[in-house]
Amino acid sequence: MDRLIAMQVFVTVVDSGSLSAAAQQLDLSRPVVSRYVAELEEWVGARLLHRTTRRLSLTPAGNEILGRCRRMLELSDDMRHAVDAPDETPRGLLRITSSTSFTQTQLVQAVVDYGRVYPEVAVDLVALDRTVNLVEERIDLAIRMTTRLEPNLIARKLTVCNSVICATPDYLSRHGTPQQVEDLALHNCLTHSYVGRSLWQFEPRGGGARAASVAVGGSISANEVTVLLQAVLAGVGVGHMPAYSVAPLLASGQLVALLPAYQPTQLGMYAVYASRKHMPATLRTMVDFLAERFREQPF
């Protein structure tokens, strides 16, 4: 058995969703595809796929092996192309997705500056506040703030994303300033629909404090940071905001940072893409550009 081919077949089956689709994509017969998968299972000593008449799904062993197969194939591809001629000048279309707030406050300007260096690249920005399937939605690059990465994707850490608990001076004059994390339970906390909707978690900034969490709730929740920020600025309640969105407002005094002894749990900021295989110059240079731009800027 050619193990590299068997790995390629297995990965293609998973990505395409069926043996038949993989056979068509690889220009192989369905029995040959099935045989490669079976031989790979025999080699690793475990069943990799649950097969039913309606769908395929990964077994726990398959989920574990999938990432390793991708890395082996990428390494093999890198070796074959190690002496190839350098990629041509970056040109063409690059589709990038990120949250609406990060796109508005940081990514647009970064893309503008990238375009000055690589004028033959066109960028399609897709601002969404949900996690997209990169393959299905034809996304080349996603910028994600998370503590949990998908195992089947490639991710490069750009920086860390800090958050700030904040409110307007007017709100604090009417409702008081929380002194401890537990005090937030007594305040109107405006929450994100997907991140920390009912529980805010904190880490100590220095000695003497302890990790803490508090159940929160309030009159407004939303799936988008900029919407929540407008409500916070209206004096409605307390917000849990990414630092990149509120730094100028804190500096101007429009918002006040709360609970200085505690740091809301940090998120990693990652450039996420589907594969290193045949990585185009547009994607490679954009990831390198963003990594350099944000390397010294923990938000």
Buried (B, 14 or more C-beta within 10 A) or exposed (E): EEBEBBBBBBBBBBBBEBBEBBBEBBEBEBEBBBBBBBBBBEEBEBBBBEEEEEEBEBBEBBBBBBBEBBEBBBEBBEEEEEEEEEEEEBBEEBBBBBBBBBBBBBBBEBBEEBEEEBEEBEBEBBBBBEEBEBEEEEBBBBBBBBEEBBEBBBBEEBBBBBBBBBBBEEBBEEBEBBEEBEBBBEBBBBBBBEBBBEEBBBEEEEEEBEEBEBEBBBEBBBBBBBBBBBBBBEBBBBBBBBBBBBBEBBEEEBBBEBBEBBBBBBBBBBBBBBBBBEBBBBBBBBBEBBBEBBEEEEB
